[in-house]
Amino acid sequence: MFPLAVNSAVVSRCRIRCAWLVALCLSATSAAAQPSTPHAAPLSLADFEAGISNAMRELEHEHRFKGLSEQQLRERTDFVVGNVLFATTHEVGHMLIQEMGLPVLGHEENAADVYATLTGLKHTDVFSERVLAAATHGWLLNERRDQKQGTRPDYYDSHALDRRRAYNIACLLIGGDVDKFAKHVADTVKMPKDRQASCKNDFFVASWSWEKALAPHVRKPDQPKISFGVVYVESPNYEAFARAFRQIRLLETLANHLSDRYAWRRPLGLEMKSCDGDPNAFWNMATRSITICYELAADFAELHRDYGGAN
């Protein structure tokens, strides 16, 4: 599921069930090599779409994607990539809070969700709107899976319940851009009109708060760029996912965006690897790195396969 402090390392763990966030990949810079080279040319929408198409070709023979039409393959790939992007950006929220020493009024998990949602809203395009609108649906699918499998919610968990998280994220989307998200998102969660109206204030408060907190840490032109190490660890069990995310250049793009945007105090790292069967993503303060597990991508594929689609 998500972040827990482990000994003194403060390991932030996340098992997110949402979708979206191509924003970073469309606003950041990219690099073809690994580790990342933080001064590469910007990644265009055409580049990103080409990366998604190449990722589809890597995944089409993976058993969680077999037997799909071209459209179904695209939908499942979008869902998986969007979820992993959101999960990763949620962990970036934890990294910013802890590395920059940001104050958090409330639960840090909620703050990280808000950061990921606002980041997606800043750069909406056709693809990111599609995955942004699917986000709340992803949380509801996860709740449906838990109910069918007889998994009881952990009321003591540091995260809000799946349905509550769906409503919180939906409210920010509606408050941030009612024209784009009111119908798809509000209809999905059946949000009343009066609550939709009050979401504008929720969005304003959340957006203002994050911008205020991050303003002192935005990198100035004369400040050096701190590099991010990027690693894709080979994994025989998840090689199709590893190749797919290399095609998209997910980590390189994120590394260059973060290096360019913020004045970090020290080098940091991003890695994708197998996590011994644990579908997870986490920020580790001890190693100063974010880890995204290939199992997380596989789990999202199974969630879409078993509970998405026409249902």
PyMOL commands that set and color helices and strands:
alter all, ss='L'
color gray80, all
select helices_A, chain A and resi 23-27+45-59+70-100+108-122+126-149+162-176+178-189+193-217+236-248+250-261+294-307
alter helices_A, ss='H'
color red, helices_A
select strands_A, chain A and resi 11-14+228-232+268-273+281-284+289-293
alter strands_A, ss='S'
color yellow, strands_A
deselect
rebuild
show_as cartoon
